[in-house]
């Protein structure tokens, strides 16, 4: 008879394991930490008799807007430095213009606008510059002249206190350090590269997916390198930049190889190069080893340098164009083999237990600032207008909140200008906060007698905002805490409460007003402007590229090209953002799926265009390329891009641009004509190969843009110009 199975009761250690395995969500931890900091920002100053406790609380709100990010001593110190700089500038302006309030406000508005421009342009933790702007305005005591420096020092002290409190809690309570993911992004990049290499012979439609993955990973790696915090990794910023440059080089070679493989000889490389299989096998093994090296810390075996063993007699059987294409392909295989060997040596140095040392790249690291972005400059101008609009309100009305109205409206404009965050939504959130704050003011606060009761009240008030609302929106809910007029001792005046509430509504309506003037921020309007700008930037790059080779480059052309090169991808990303926000229910003629696909194809076009531009800059003295571009005086793609930059539709441009087959045939004919006079002895092999690679890049740019043009024929962009009202 089978024995009965006895129920086994969990032991004490098993119960403890179950309890200890329970983990709180990151969102809950962030809400608890930030709410604790908010509550202590009031309780500690009240207990010590310090003034301006609200300043510390507002500082914590502004820092928390960035969301649940890591907090470290270094970041806290940088925020403190930004605060001190803002205080020094603010009090220096007061000292320079002690009696001239007009001149003081003019100088202050300019300094604040510059700080807010840096806030918008900086790619890292922009709260550093935001706190600089906030402190500049906070040290101003509503135009009073008595004890202005003591007031400014108190404000600065409470701002630093808020930063220190937030940093201290962030470090010691559930510390979260955002890991520098440069190596993880490098690993993801290698995986994408390996996939493209294995599928380089697939059809163009299939390869497109791998191209997009490669571009996405390259931008992710560049972002990781730009935003990397040196203290979280053993790699220096120069070493990270070197890995980025190596990966970019491999990407370019892979894309070139995938296009070279369209030639008819691609299936039989071994017929012309006897040791080709060795190169192909070693490249695949290197990709596999690199894929395992970072996550598994496995050393990579480095193969010997590969040198192609050509069969000259068989290569001579090819036509000249095919021979150049074949030679370029094998050279790129050799370059890829060498690039992977170089990357493997560096990854071995990274994964080894010894200090990481390897040769550094000579190319500069990506800038942490996006300079001269049009939307950033327009947004800064709007912040300037908001500063003066709220200053006029402060002078004429003298509201209870004083100059704080100007401070909040100006700083919050960073969140609402050229952002999907609409002020109308913020007004709705603030209304909910107002209702909640009113109930608390009437039914809860009068019954709070002890400090621990006040602590719990503040903690749960802040917790509701940070846990149930997104961090960027929560600050507008928590502004309800600012209208309560918390103090030590506490004075209740419902009329004053309503007046302060009215003032906060006014500053939100100011943000709403400047959301539409002087620049429209409707998604469809912004998308059309960005589309035209994207084509203009592309045209500038192509025109500069041709002029460089022809020897017609100018200083102004160089500035235009440098600006276009840095802003091209920014424009594409913004196009994608605002295309996703277009109201499809209103613009029935627009299919959002096709619109998003168009922006993705524009991203591919931009990637290939920048690759071609870099190749042109490196081959400005190539005699073959110089001759080809000097003789090629027919229609240029830059002319077509200029037409689209002016807002013309596909049907409004010359019929020449609609005949894709004819365009390709004319390019091929011109290429054959240019090469028919070529003598092998007149040009070096490197010039011939570089020329063919350049022509292949130009062909790829054409194909990519013609794909965009096909979708433009379907999309009714003119429909987006219709008024909603």
Secondary structure, DSSP 8 states (H G I E B T S, - for coil): -----------HHHHHHHHHT----HHHHHHHHHHHHHHHHHHHHHHHT-S-HHHHHHHHHHHHTT-S----HHHHHHHHHHHHHHHHHHHHHHHHTSS-HHHHHHHHHHHHHHHHHHHHHBSS-THHHHHHHHHHHHT--TT--TTHHHHHHHHHHHHHHHHHHHHHHHHHSS-------HHHHHHHHHHHHHHHHHTTTS-HHHHHHHHHHHHHHHHHHHHHHHT--GGGSSS-HHHHHHHHHHHHHHHHHHHHHHHHTTSTTGGGGGGTBTTHHHHHHHHHHHHHHHHHHHHH-------------B-HHHHTTS-HHHHHHHHHHHHHHHHHHHHHHHHHHHHHHHHSSS-------SS----SB-TT-HHHHHHHHHHHHHHHHHHHHHHHH--TTTTHHHHHHHHHHHHHTTSS--HHHHHHHHHHHHHHHHHIIIIIGGG--SHHHHHHHHHHHHHHHHHHS-HHHHHHHHHHHHTT---SS----HHHHHHHHHHHHHHHHHHHHHHHSSS---HHHHHHHHHHHHHHHHHHHHHHHHHHHHT---HHHHHHHHHHHHHHHHHHHHHHHHHHHS-TTT-TT--HHHHHHHHHHHHHHHHHHHHHHHHHHHTTT-HHHHHHHHH--S--HHHHHHHHHTT--GGGS-GGGG-HHHHHHHHHHHHHHHHHT--GGGS-HHHHHHHHHHHHHHHHHHHHHHHHHHHHHHS-GGGGGS---
